[in-house]
Amino acid sequence: MADRERLLRGLASLKQGGIDYLCFTGGEPLLHPALLPALHRAREMAINTILCTNGALLTPEYIQSLEAVGLIPSCNQKVIIGSRRL
């Protein structure tokens, strides 16, 4: 697992290399302590992101954090919460 600074440097390298789309997957990406900062940085760099997760660690609070970094549009949050019965 890359540390936070290495991950953020990697995002800059990807953008410089012309990458505009990035899928965060795993293992389970929700376990990475720098996931939210990485998603935020990717958004700042105009890198479109996708998060592939089994959703087991999603809580209403975590979903709000993902939304705050631009990953989940507000309209999808209700669907996710409803499907998980959170």
PyMOL Python script that loads the backbone (N, CA, C, O; Angstrom):
from pymol import cmd

cmd.read_pdbstr("""\
ATOM      1  N   MET A   1       0.851  -1.174   0.000  1.00  0.00           N
ATOM      2  CA  MET A   1       0.000   0.000   0.000  1.00  0.00           C
ATOM      3  C   MET A   1       0.901   1.242   0.000  1.00  0.00           C
ATOM      4  O   MET A   1       1.776   1.386   0.853  1.00  0.00           O
ATOM      5  N   ALA A   2       0.677   2.113  -0.946  1.00  0.00           N
ATOM      6  CA  ALA A   2       1.466   3.341  -1.049  1.00  0.00           C
ATOM      7  C   ALA A   2       1.107   4.299   0.079  1.00  0.00           C
ATOM      8  O   ALA A   2      -0.052   4.401   0.482  1.00  0.00           O
ATOM      9  N   ASP A   3       2.129   5.002   0.586  1.00  0.00           N
ATOM     10  CA  ASP A   3       1.834   6.015   1.591  1.00  0.00           C
ATOM     11  C   ASP A   3       1.185   7.216   0.905  1.00  0.00           C
ATOM     12  O   ASP A   3       1.180   7.320  -0.321  1.00  0.00           O
ATOM     13  N   ARG A   4       0.649   8.102   1.704  1.00  0.00           N
ATOM     14  CA  ARG A   4      -0.124   9.237   1.190  1.00  0.00           C
ATOM     15  C   ARG A   4       0.673  10.076   0.190  1.00  0.00           C
ATOM     16  O   ARG A   4       0.181  10.369  -0.899  1.00  0.00           O
ATOM     17  N   GLU A   5       1.894  10.462   0.549  1.00  0.00           N
ATOM     18  CA  GLU A   5       2.671  11.338  -0.331  1.00  0.00           C
ATOM     19  C   GLU A   5       3.018  10.652  -1.646  1.00  0.00           C
ATOM     20  O   GLU A   5       2.983  11.279  -2.705  1.00  0.00           O
ATOM     21  N   ARG A   6       3.347   9.390  -1.581  1.00  0.00           N
ATOM     22  CA  ARG A   6       3.655   8.649  -2.815  1.00  0.00           C
ATOM     23  C   ARG A   6       2.420   8.551  -3.701  1.00  0.00           C
ATOM     24  O   ARG A   6       2.512   8.692  -4.921  1.00  0.00           O
ATOM     25  N   LEU A   7       1.283   8.314  -3.096  1.00  0.00           N
ATOM     26  CA  LEU A   7       0.028   8.229  -3.840  1.00  0.00           C
ATOM     27  C   LEU A   7      -0.286   9.554  -4.528  1.00  0.00           C
ATOM     28  O   LEU A   7      -0.652   9.574  -5.703  1.00  0.00           O
ATOM     29  N   LEU A   8      -0.144  10.650  -3.805  1.00  0.00           N
ATOM     30  CA  LEU A   8      -0.448  11.964  -4.383  1.00  0.00           C
ATOM     31  C   LEU A   8       0.555  12.342  -5.482  1.00  0.00           C
ATOM     32  O   LEU A   8       0.176  12.951  -6.482  1.00  0.00           O
ATOM     33  N   ARG A   9       1.829  11.983  -5.299  1.00  0.00           N
ATOM     34  CA  ARG A   9       2.818  12.202  -6.371  1.00  0.00           C
ATOM     35  C   ARG A   9       2.471  11.371  -7.600  1.00  0.00           C
ATOM     36  O   ARG A   9       2.628  11.821  -8.735  1.00  0.00           O
ATOM     37  N   GLY A  10       2.002  10.162  -7.360  1.00  0.00           N
ATOM     38  CA  GLY A  10       1.602   9.295  -8.467  1.00  0.00           C
ATOM     39  C   GLY A  10       0.467   9.901  -9.277  1.00  0.00           C
ATOM     40  O   GLY A  10       0.444   9.789 -10.502  1.00  0.00           O
ATOM     41  N   LEU A  11      -0.472  10.540  -8.596  1.00  0.00           N
ATOM     42  CA  LEU A  11      -1.573  11.199  -9.310  1.00  0.00           C
ATOM     43  C   LEU A  11      -1.041  12.298 -10.232  1.00  0.00           C
ATOM     44  O   LEU A  11      -1.496  12.442 -11.366  1.00  0.00           O
ATOM     45  N   ALA A  12      -0.077  13.066  -9.735  1.00  0.00           N
ATOM     46  CA  ALA A  12       0.512  14.127 -10.557  1.00  0.00           C
ATOM     47  C   ALA A  12       1.207  13.536 -11.781  1.00  0.00           C
ATOM     48  O   ALA A  12       1.112  14.080 -12.880  1.00  0.00           O
ATOM     49  N   SER A  13       1.903  12.422 -11.582  1.00  0.00           N
ATOM     50  CA  SER A  13       2.576  11.770 -12.714  1.00  0.00           C
ATOM     51  C   SER A  13       1.573  11.260 -13.739  1.00  0.00           C
ATOM     52  O   SER A  13       1.788  11.378 -14.945  1.00  0.00           O
ATOM     53  N   LEU A  14       0.483  10.694 -13.251  1.00  0.00           N
ATOM     54  CA  LEU A  14      -0.550  10.206 -14.171  1.00  0.00           C
ATOM     55  C   LEU A  14      -1.135  11.351 -14.989  1.00  0.00           C
ATOM     56  O   LEU A  14      -1.308  11.232 -16.202  1.00  0.00           O
ATOM     57  N   LYS A  15      -1.437  12.456 -14.321  1.00  0.00           N
ATOM     58  CA  LYS A  15      -2.001  13.603 -15.036  1.00  0.00           C
ATOM     59  C   LYS A  15      -1.019  14.130 -16.075  1.00  0.00           C
ATOM     60  O   LYS A  15      -1.411  14.444 -17.199  1.00  0.00           O
ATOM     61  N   GLN A  16       0.253  14.227 -15.704  1.00  0.00           N
ATOM     62  CA  GLN A  16       1.269  14.686 -16.655  1.00  0.00           C
ATOM     63  C   GLN A  16       1.382  13.731 -17.835  1.00  0.00           C
ATOM     64  O   GLN A  16       1.745  14.144 -18.936  1.00  0.00           O
ATOM     65  N   GLY A  17       1.074  12.464 -17.613  1.00  0.00           N
ATOM     66  CA  GLY A  17       1.116  11.474 -18.677  1.00  0.00           C
ATOM     67  C   GLY A  17      -0.142  11.432 -19.521  1.00  0.00           C
ATOM     68  O   GLY A  17      -0.264  10.597 -20.418  1.00  0.00           O
ATOM     69  N   GLY A  18      -1.086  12.331 -19.240  1.00  0.00           N
ATOM     70  CA  GLY A  18      -2.291  12.420 -20.051  1.00  0.00           C
ATOM     71  C   GLY A  18      -3.462  11.578 -19.580  1.00  0.00           C
ATOM     72  O   GLY A  18      -4.442  11.422 -20.308  1.00  0.00           O
ATOM     73  N   ILE A  19      -3.375  11.036 -18.381  1.00  0.00           N
ATOM     74  CA  ILE A  19      -4.473  10.221 -17.850  1.00  0.00           C
ATOM     75  C   ILE A  19      -5.592  11.143 -17.370  1.00  0.00           C
ATOM     76  O   ILE A  19      -5.353  12.058 -16.582  1.00  0.00           O
ATOM     77  N   ASP A  20      -6.807  10.901 -17.845  1.00  0.00           N
ATOM     78  CA  ASP A  20      -7.963  11.699 -17.442  1.00  0.00           C
ATOM     79  C   ASP A  20      -8.995  10.889 -16.663  1.00  0.00           C
ATOM     80  O   ASP A  20      -9.928  11.459 -16.097  1.00  0.00           O
ATOM     81  N   TYR A  21      -8.835   9.562 -16.627  1.00  0.00           N
ATOM     82  CA  TYR A  21      -9.769   8.686 -15.919  1.00  0.00           C
ATOM     83  C   TYR A  21      -8.974   7.717 -15.072  1.00  0.00           C
ATOM     84  O   TYR A  21      -7.958   7.181 -15.514  1.00  0.00           O
ATOM     85  N   LEU A  22      -9.444   7.490 -13.834  1.00  0.00           N
ATOM     86  CA  LEU A  22      -8.736   6.611 -12.916  1.00  0.00           C
ATOM     87  C   LEU A  22      -9.743   5.847 -12.069  1.00  0.00           C
ATOM     88  O   LEU A  22     -10.675   6.428 -11.514  1.00  0.00           O
ATOM     89  N   CYS A  23      -9.542   4.534 -11.976  1.00  0.00           N
ATOM     90  CA  CYS A  23     -10.394   3.684 -11.152  1.00  0.00           C
ATOM     91  C   CYS A  23      -9.618   3.264  -9.908  1.00  0.00           C
ATOM     92  O   CYS A  23      -8.557   2.646 -10.005  1.00  0.00           O
ATOM     93  N   PHE A  24     -10.152   3.602  -8.746  1.00  0.00           N
ATOM     94  CA  PHE A  24      -9.584   3.152  -7.476  1.00  0.00           C
ATOM     95  C   PHE A  24     -10.241   1.819  -7.139  1.00  0.00           C
ATOM     96  O   PHE A  24     -11.457   1.740  -6.967  1.00  0.00           O
ATOM     97  N   THR A  25      -9.430   0.785  -7.048  1.00  0.00           N
ATOM     98  CA  THR A  25      -9.938  -0.557  -6.785  1.00  0.00           C
ATOM     99  C   THR A  25      -8.979  -1.239  -5.823  1.00  0.00           C
ATOM    100  O   THR A  25      -8.100  -0.578  -5.268  1.00  0.00           O
ATOM    101  N   GLY A  26      -9.119  -2.518  -5.612  1.00  0.00           N
ATOM    102  CA  GLY A  26      -8.231  -3.122  -4.620  1.00  0.00           C
ATOM    103  C   GLY A  26      -7.991  -4.582  -4.884  1.00  0.00           C
ATOM    104  O   GLY A  26      -7.907  -5.070  -6.011  1.00  0.00           O
ATOM    105  N   GLY A  27      -7.894  -5.206  -3.806  1.00  0.00           N
ATOM    106  CA  GLY A  27      -8.416  -5.244  -2.446  1.00  0.00           C
ATOM    107  C   GLY A  27      -9.613  -4.342  -2.279  1.00  0.00           C
ATOM    108  O   GLY A  27     -10.478  -4.239  -3.149  1.00  0.00           O
ATOM    109  N   GLU A  28      -9.632  -3.707  -1.158  1.00  0.00           N
ATOM    110  CA  GLU A  28     -10.744  -2.819  -0.801  1.00  0.00           C
ATOM    111  C   GLU A  28     -10.210  -1.403  -0.620  1.00  0.00           C
ATOM    112  O   GLU A  28      -9.557  -1.118   0.384  1.00  0.00           O
ATOM    113  N   PRO A  29     -10.475  -0.508  -1.574  1.00  0.00           N
ATOM    114  CA  PRO A  29      -9.915   0.842  -1.507  1.00  0.00           C
ATOM    115  C   PRO A  29     -10.388   1.649  -0.299  1.00  0.00           C
ATOM    116  O   PRO A  29      -9.699   2.576   0.125  1.00  0.00           O
ATOM    117  N   LEU A  30     -11.543   1.315   0.259  1.00  0.00           N
ATOM    118  CA  LEU A  30     -12.022   2.065   1.422  1.00  0.00           C
ATOM    119  C   LEU A  30     -11.130   1.862   2.641  1.00  0.00           C
ATOM    120  O   LEU A  30     -11.218   2.628   3.601  1.00  0.00           O
ATOM    121  N   LEU A  31     -10.277   0.848   2.620  1.00  0.00           N
ATOM    122  CA  LEU A  31      -9.351   0.610   3.728  1.00  0.00           C
ATOM    123  C   LEU A  31      -8.130   1.525   3.681  1.00  0.00           C
ATOM    124  O   LEU A  31      -7.435   1.672   4.687  1.00  0.00           O
ATOM    125  N   HIS A  32      -7.857   2.142   2.533  1.00  0.00           N
ATOM    126  CA  HIS A  32      -6.659   2.981   2.417  1.00  0.00           C
ATOM    127  C   HIS A  32      -6.874   4.292   3.152  1.00  0.00           C
ATOM    128  O   HIS A  32      -7.845   4.998   2.880  1.00  0.00           O
ATOM    129  N   PRO A  33      -5.978   4.634   4.084  1.00  0.00           N
ATOM    130  CA  PRO A  33      -6.171   5.860   4.877  1.00  0.00           C
ATOM    131  C   PRO A  33      -6.091   7.149   4.063  1.00  0.00           C
ATOM    132  O   PRO A  33      -6.565   8.189   4.520  1.00  0.00           O
ATOM    133  N   ALA A  34      -5.505   7.105   2.876  1.00  0.00           N
ATOM    134  CA  ALA A  34      -5.376   8.321   2.057  1.00  0.00           C
ATOM    135  C   ALA A  34      -6.364   8.345   0.897  1.00  0.00           C
ATOM    136  O   ALA A  34      -6.194   9.130  -0.036  1.00  0.00           O
ATOM    137  N   LEU A  35      -7.389   7.503   0.936  1.00  0.00           N
ATOM    138  CA  LEU A  35      -8.335   7.474  -0.181  1.00  0.00           C
ATOM    139  C   LEU A  35      -9.019   8.825  -0.387  1.00  0.00           C
ATOM    140  O   LEU A  35      -9.037   9.339  -1.506  1.00  0.00           O
ATOM    141  N   LEU A  36      -9.572   9.397   0.658  1.00  0.00           N
ATOM    142  CA  LEU A  36     -10.295  10.667   0.497  1.00  0.00           C
ATOM    143  C   LEU A  36      -9.379  11.794   0.012  1.00  0.00           C
ATOM    144  O   LEU A  36      -9.765  12.527  -0.899  1.00  0.00           O
ATOM    145  N   PRO A  37      -8.173  11.964   0.586  1.00  0.00           N
ATOM    146  CA  PRO A  37      -7.285  12.992   0.027  1.00  0.00           C
ATOM    147  C   PRO A  37      -6.910  12.725  -1.431  1.00  0.00           C
ATOM    148  O   PRO A  37      -6.791  13.661  -2.222  1.00  0.00           O
ATOM    149  N   ALA A  38      -6.727  11.466  -1.785  1.00  0.00           N
ATOM    150  CA  ALA A  38      -6.384  11.131  -3.170  1.00  0.00           C
ATOM    151  C   ALA A  38      -7.541  11.462  -4.109  1.00  0.00           C
ATOM    152  O   ALA A  38      -7.322  12.007  -5.190  1.00  0.00           O
ATOM    153  N   LEU A  39      -8.750  11.142  -3.712  1.00  0.00           N
ATOM    154  CA  LEU A  39      -9.911  11.476  -4.535  1.00  0.00           C
ATOM    155  C   LEU A  39     -10.056  12.989  -4.682  1.00  0.00           C
ATOM    156  O   LEU A  39     -10.384  13.494  -5.756  1.00  0.00           O
ATOM    157  N   HIS A  40      -9.808  13.698  -3.591  1.00  0.00           N
ATOM    158  CA  HIS A  40      -9.886  15.164  -3.632  1.00  0.00           C
ATOM    159  C   HIS A  40      -8.834  15.731  -4.584  1.00  0.00           C
ATOM    160  O   HIS A  40      -9.138  16.599  -5.402  1.00  0.00           O
ATOM    161  N   ARG A  41      -7.597  15.241  -4.478  1.00  0.00           N
ATOM    162  CA  ARG A  41      -6.521  15.721  -5.345  1.00  0.00           C
ATOM    163  C   ARG A  41      -6.817  15.392  -6.802  1.00  0.00           C
ATOM    164  O   ARG A  41      -6.587  16.218  -7.686  1.00  0.00           O
ATOM    165  N   ALA A  42      -7.325  14.190  -7.054  1.00  0.00           N
ATOM    166  CA  ALA A  42      -7.667  13.816  -8.430  1.00  0.00           C
ATOM    167  C   ALA A  42      -8.705  14.784  -9.000  1.00  0.00           C
ATOM    168  O   ALA A  42      -8.612  15.195 -10.156  1.00  0.00           O
ATOM    169  N   ARG A  43      -9.680  15.138  -8.189  1.00  0.00           N
ATOM    170  CA  ARG A  43     -10.695  16.090  -8.664  1.00  0.00           C
ATOM    171  C   ARG A  43     -10.072  17.446  -8.965  1.00  0.00           C
ATOM    172  O   ARG A  43     -10.406  18.074  -9.970  1.00  0.00           O
ATOM    173  N   GLU A  44      -9.163  17.903  -8.096  1.00  0.00           N
ATOM    174  CA  GLU A  44      -8.480  19.176  -8.335  1.00  0.00           C
ATOM    175  C   GLU A  44      -7.702  19.153  -9.651  1.00  0.00           C
ATOM    176  O   GLU A  44      -7.567  20.177 -10.319  1.00  0.00           O
ATOM    177  N   MET A  45      -7.196  17.979 -10.013  1.00  0.00           N
ATOM    178  CA  MET A  45      -6.408  17.831 -11.237  1.00  0.00           C
ATOM    179  C   MET A  45      -7.263  17.517 -12.452  1.00  0.00           C
ATOM    180  O   MET A  45      -6.737  17.290 -13.542  1.00  0.00           O
ATOM    181  N   ALA A  46      -8.571  17.503 -12.273  1.00  0.00           N
ATOM    182  CA  ALA A  46      -9.514  17.183 -13.349  1.00  0.00           C
ATOM    183  C   ALA A  46      -9.327  15.754 -13.855  1.00  0.00           C
ATOM    184  O   ALA A  46      -9.476  15.484 -15.047  1.00  0.00           O
ATOM    185  N   ILE A  47      -9.000  14.844 -12.939  1.00  0.00           N
ATOM    186  CA  ILE A  47      -8.974  13.424 -13.261  1.00  0.00           C
ATOM    187  C   ILE A  47     -10.311  12.845 -12.825  1.00  0.00           C
ATOM    188  O   ILE A  47     -10.669  12.923 -11.650  1.00  0.00           O
ATOM    189  N   ASN A  48     -11.043  12.271 -13.755  1.00  0.00           N
ATOM    190  CA  ASN A  48     -12.328  11.650 -13.433  1.00  0.00           C
ATOM    191  C   ASN A  48     -12.068  10.341 -12.704  1.00  0.00           C
ATOM    192  O   ASN A  48     -11.220   9.553 -13.122  1.00  0.00           O
ATOM    193  N   THR A  49     -12.796  10.104 -11.611  1.00  0.00           N
ATOM    194  CA  THR A  49     -12.527   8.932 -10.792  1.00  0.00           C
ATOM    195  C   THR A  49     -13.735   8.010 -10.687  1.00  0.00           C
ATOM    196  O   THR A  49     -14.889   8.430 -10.758  1.00  0.00           O
ATOM    197  N   ILE A  50     -13.412   6.745 -10.516  1.00  0.00           N
ATOM    198  CA  ILE A  50     -14.389   5.691 -10.260  1.00  0.00           C
ATOM    199  C   ILE A  50     -13.887   4.947  -9.036  1.00  0.00           C
ATOM    200  O   ILE A  50     -12.686   4.715  -8.897  1.00  0.00           O
ATOM    201  N   LEU A  51     -14.789   4.575  -8.156  1.00  0.00           N
ATOM    202  CA  LEU A  51     -14.421   3.808  -6.971  1.00  0.00           C
ATOM    203  C   LEU A  51     -15.107   2.448  -7.047  1.00  0.00           C
ATOM    204  O   LEU A  51     -16.335   2.367  -7.050  1.00  0.00           O
ATOM    205  N   CYS A  52     -14.313   1.382  -7.108  1.00  0.00           N
ATOM    206  CA  CYS A  52     -14.838   0.017  -7.140  1.00  0.00           C
ATOM    207  C   CYS A  52     -14.706  -0.573  -5.749  1.00  0.00           C
ATOM    208  O   CYS A  52     -13.595  -0.834  -5.289  1.00  0.00           O
ATOM    209  N   THR A  53     -15.822  -0.784  -5.078  1.00  0.00           N
ATOM    210  CA  THR A  53     -15.829  -1.256  -3.702  1.00  0.00           C
ATOM    211  C   THR A  53     -16.968  -2.238  -3.505  1.00  0.00           C
ATOM    212  O   THR A  53     -17.964  -2.203  -4.227  1.00  0.00           O
ATOM    213  N   ASN A  54     -16.814  -3.111  -2.523  1.00  0.00           N
ATOM    214  CA  ASN A  54     -17.937  -3.987  -2.186  1.00  0.00           C
ATOM    215  C   ASN A  54     -18.944  -3.247  -1.314  1.00  0.00           C
ATOM    216  O   ASN A  54     -20.048  -3.745  -1.093  1.00  0.00           O
ATOM    217  N   GLY A  55     -18.586  -2.084  -0.822  1.00  0.00           N
ATOM    218  CA  GLY A  55     -19.510  -1.248  -0.067  1.00  0.00           C
ATOM    219  C   GLY A  55     -19.700  -1.629   1.389  1.00  0.00           C
ATOM    220  O   GLY A  55     -20.471  -0.979   2.095  1.00  0.00           O
ATOM    221  N   ALA A  56     -19.023  -2.658   1.852  1.00  0.00           N
ATOM    222  CA  ALA A  56     -19.232  -3.124   3.225  1.00  0.00           C
ATOM    223  C   ALA A  56     -18.871  -2.065   4.266  1.00  0.00           C
ATOM    224  O   ALA A  56     -19.444  -2.054   5.356  1.00  0.00           O
ATOM    225  N   LEU A  57     -17.947  -1.193   3.951  1.00  0.00           N
ATOM    226  CA  LEU A  57     -17.508  -0.180   4.917  1.00  0.00           C
ATOM    227  C   LEU A  57     -18.233   1.158   4.764  1.00  0.00           C
ATOM    228  O   LEU A  57     -17.948   2.108   5.493  1.00  0.00           O
ATOM    229  N   LEU A  58     -19.153   1.229   3.831  1.00  0.00           N
ATOM    230  CA  LEU A  58     -19.867   2.496   3.622  1.00  0.00           C
ATOM    231  C   LEU A  58     -20.864   2.743   4.751  1.00  0.00           C
ATOM    232  O   LEU A  58     -21.643   1.867   5.128  1.00  0.00           O
ATOM    233  N   THR A  59     -20.814   3.933   5.262  1.00  0.00           N
ATOM    234  CA  THR A  59     -21.776   4.415   6.249  1.00  0.00           C
ATOM    235  C   THR A  59     -22.349   5.708   5.679  1.00  0.00           C
ATOM    236  O   THR A  59     -21.784   6.256   4.733  1.00  0.00           O
ATOM    237  N   PRO A  60     -23.440   6.203   6.221  1.00  0.00           N
ATOM    238  CA  PRO A  60     -23.933   7.493   5.727  1.00  0.00           C
ATOM    239  C   PRO A  60     -22.873   8.593   5.825  1.00  0.00           C
ATOM    240  O   PRO A  60     -22.790   9.452   4.947  1.00  0.00           O
ATOM    241  N   GLU A  61     -22.065   8.570   6.886  1.00  0.00           N
ATOM    242  CA  GLU A  61     -21.019   9.584   7.049  1.00  0.00           C
ATOM    243  C   GLU A  61     -19.931   9.439   5.991  1.00  0.00           C
ATOM    244  O   GLU A  61     -19.462  10.434   5.438  1.00  0.00           O
ATOM    245  N   TYR A  62     -19.535   8.209   5.711  1.00  0.00           N
ATOM    246  CA  TYR A  62     -18.484   7.997   4.699  1.00  0.00           C
ATOM    247  C   TYR A  62     -19.009   8.385   3.320  1.00  0.00           C
ATOM    248  O   TYR A  62     -18.276   8.959   2.515  1.00  0.00           O
ATOM    249  N   ILE A  63     -20.256   8.077   3.052  1.00  0.00           N
ATOM    250  CA  ILE A  63     -20.865   8.467   1.778  1.00  0.00           C
ATOM    251  C   ILE A  63     -20.853   9.987   1.640  1.00  0.00           C
ATOM    252  O   ILE A  63     -20.582  10.509   0.558  1.00  0.00           O
ATOM    253  N   GLN A  64     -21.144  10.700   2.728  1.00  0.00           N
ATOM    254  CA  GLN A  64     -21.093  12.163   2.686  1.00  0.00           C
ATOM    255  C   GLN A  64     -19.671  12.651   2.425  1.00  0.00           C
ATOM    256  O   GLN A  64     -19.478  13.638   1.715  1.00  0.00           O
ATOM    257  N   SER A  65     -18.669  11.965   2.995  1.00  0.00           N
ATOM    258  CA  SER A  65     -17.277  12.333   2.740  1.00  0.00           C
ATOM    259  C   SER A  65     -16.917  12.114   1.275  1.00  0.00           C
ATOM    260  O   SER A  65     -16.221  12.934   0.676  1.00  0.00           O
ATOM    261  N   LEU A  66     -17.386  11.018   0.701  1.00  0.00           N
ATOM    262  CA  LEU A  66     -17.145  10.765  -0.724  1.00  0.00           C
ATOM    263  C   LEU A  66     -17.818  11.824  -1.586  1.00  0.00           C
ATOM    264  O   LEU A  66     -17.255  12.294  -2.575  1.00  0.00           O
ATOM    265  N   GLU A  67     -19.015  12.184  -1.197  1.00  0.00           N
ATOM    266  CA  GLU A  67     -19.724  13.232  -1.930  1.00  0.00           C
ATOM    267  C   GLU A  67     -18.975  14.562  -1.836  1.00  0.00           C
ATOM    268  O   GLU A  67     -18.915  15.311  -2.812  1.00  0.00           O
ATOM    269  N   ALA A  68     -18.409  14.855  -0.674  1.00  0.00           N
ATOM    270  CA  ALA A  68     -17.691  16.111  -0.472  1.00  0.00           C
ATOM    271  C   ALA A  68     -16.459  16.218  -1.369  1.00  0.00           C
ATOM    272  O   ALA A  68     -16.057  17.323  -1.735  1.00  0.00           O
ATOM    273  N   VAL A  69     -15.857  15.084  -1.725  1.00  0.00           N
ATOM    274  CA  VAL A  69     -14.708  15.120  -2.639  1.00  0.00           C
ATOM    275  C   VAL A  69     -15.144  14.917  -4.084  1.00  0.00           C
ATOM    276  O   VAL A  69     -14.309  14.750  -4.972  1.00  0.00           O
ATOM    277  N   GLY A  70     -16.462  14.930  -4.317  1.00  0.00           N
ATOM    278  CA  GLY A  70     -16.980  14.930  -5.680  1.00  0.00           C
ATOM    279  C   GLY A  70     -17.204  13.571  -6.303  1.00  0.00           C
ATOM    280  O   GLY A  70     -17.384  13.481  -7.517  1.00  0.00           O
ATOM    281  N   LEU A  71     -17.200  12.511  -5.516  1.00  0.00           N
ATOM    282  CA  LEU A  71     -17.321  11.192  -6.113  1.00  0.00           C
ATOM    283  C   LEU A  71     -18.763  10.773  -6.373  1.00  0.00           C
ATOM    284  O   LEU A  71     -19.059  10.179  -7.410  1.00  0.00           O
ATOM    285  N   ILE A  72     -19.654  11.077  -5.447  1.00  0.00           N
ATOM    286  CA  ILE A  72     -21.036  10.604  -5.576  1.00  0.00           C
ATOM    287  C   ILE A  72     -21.965  11.801  -5.725  1.00  0.00           C
ATOM    288  O   ILE A  72     -22.025  12.648  -4.834  1.00  0.00           O
ATOM    289  N   PRO A  73     -22.689  11.884  -6.834  1.00  0.00           N
ATOM    290  CA  PRO A  73     -23.695  12.952  -6.940  1.00  0.00           C
ATOM    291  C   PRO A  73     -24.768  12.767  -5.863  1.00  0.00           C
ATOM    292  O   PRO A  73     -25.082  11.640  -5.480  1.00  0.00           O
ATOM    293  N   SER A  74     -25.313  13.852  -5.391  1.00  0.00           N
ATOM    294  CA  SER A  74     -26.301  13.802  -4.313  1.00  0.00           C
ATOM    295  C   SER A  74     -27.451  12.853  -4.599  1.00  0.00           C
ATOM    296  O   SER A  74     -27.938  12.179  -3.692  1.00  0.00           O
ATOM    297  N   CYS A  75     -27.891  12.792  -5.849  1.00  0.00           N
ATOM    298  CA  CYS A  75     -29.049  11.964  -6.169  1.00  0.00           C
ATOM    299  C   CYS A  75     -28.761  10.475  -5.953  1.00  0.00           C
ATOM    300  O   CYS A  75     -29.690   9.715  -5.679  1.00  0.00           O
ATOM    301  N   ASN A  76     -27.501  10.037  -6.068  1.00  0.00           N
ATOM    302  CA  ASN A  76     -27.176   8.623  -5.890  1.00  0.00           C
ATOM    303  C   ASN A  76     -27.052   8.221  -4.432  1.00  0.00           C
ATOM    304  O   ASN A  76     -27.180   7.041  -4.107  1.00  0.00           O
ATOM    305  N   GLN A  77     -26.807   9.176  -3.548  1.00  0.00           N
ATOM    306  CA  GLN A  77     -26.626   8.854  -2.144  1.00  0.00           C
ATOM    307  C   GLN A  77     -27.861   8.172  -1.572  1.00  0.00           C
ATOM    308  O   GLN A  77     -27.732   7.217  -0.806  1.00  0.00           O
ATOM    309  N   LYS A  78     -29.041   8.635  -1.921  1.00  0.00           N
ATOM    310  CA  LYS A  78     -30.265   8.036  -1.390  1.00  0.00           C
ATOM    311  C   LYS A  78     -30.418   6.593  -1.884  1.00  0.00           C
ATOM    312  O   LYS A  78     -30.886   5.725  -1.146  1.00  0.00           O
ATOM    313  N   VAL A  79     -30.030   6.350  -3.108  1.00  0.00           N
ATOM    314  CA  VAL A  79     -30.113   4.994  -3.653  1.00  0.00           C
ATOM    315  C   VAL A  79     -29.178   4.063  -2.898  1.00  0.00           C
ATOM    316  O   VAL A  79     -29.566   2.954  -2.530  1.00  0.00           O
ATOM    317  N   ILE A  80     -27.958   4.506  -2.667  1.00  0.00           N
ATOM    318  CA  ILE A  80     -26.969   3.685  -1.956  1.00  0.00           C
ATOM    319  C   ILE A  80     -27.426   3.435  -0.525  1.00  0.00           C
ATOM    320  O   ILE A  80     -27.404   2.297  -0.055  1.00  0.00           O
ATOM    321  N   ILE A  81     -27.834   4.477   0.158  1.00  0.00           N
ATOM    322  CA  ILE A  81     -28.284   4.316   1.541  1.00  0.00           C
ATOM    323  C   ILE A  81     -29.497   3.399   1.604  1.00  0.00           C
ATOM    324  O   ILE A  81     -29.585   2.539   2.481  1.00  0.00           O
ATOM    325  N   GLY A  82     -30.427   3.579   0.680  1.00  0.00           N
ATOM    326  CA  GLY A  82     -31.624   2.725   0.650  1.00  0.00           C
ATOM    327  C   GLY A  82     -31.303   1.282   0.369  1.00  0.00           C
ATOM    328  O   GLY A  82     -31.912   0.389   0.960  1.00  0.00           O
ATOM    329  N   SER A  83     -30.354   1.026  -0.524  1.00  0.00           N
ATOM    330  CA  SER A  83     -30.033  -0.350  -0.875  1.00  0.00           C
ATOM    331  C   SER A  83     -29.294  -1.056   0.251  1.00  0.00           C
ATOM    332  O   SER A  83     -29.375  -2.280   0.363  1.00  0.00           O
ATOM    333  N   ARG A  84     -28.582  -0.319   1.083  1.00  0.00           N
ATOM    334  CA  ARG A  84     -27.850  -0.902   2.196  1.00  0.00           C
ATOM    335  C   ARG A  84     -28.676  -0.851   3.477  1.00  0.00           C
ATOM    336  O   ARG A  84     -28.286  -1.419   4.497  1.00  0.00           O
ATOM    337  N   ARG A  85     -29.808  -0.173   3.420  1.00  0.00           N
ATOM    338  CA  ARG A  85     -30.683   0.028   4.585  1.00  0.00           C
ATOM    339  C   ARG A  85     -29.908   0.660   5.756  1.00  0.00           C
ATOM    340  O   ARG A  85     -30.001   0.218   6.901  1.00  0.00           O
ATOM    341  N   LEU A  86     -29.140   1.711   5.424  1.00  0.00           N
ATOM    342  CA  LEU A  86     -28.376   2.421   6.445  1.00  0.00           C
ATOM    343  C   LEU A  86     -29.209   3.491   7.082  1.00  0.00           C
ATOM    344  O   LEU A  86     -28.733   4.198   7.970  1.00  0.00           O
TER     345      LEU A  86
END
""", "prot")
cmd.dss("prot")
cmd.show_as("cartoon", "prot")
cmd.util.cbc("prot")
cmd.orient("prot")
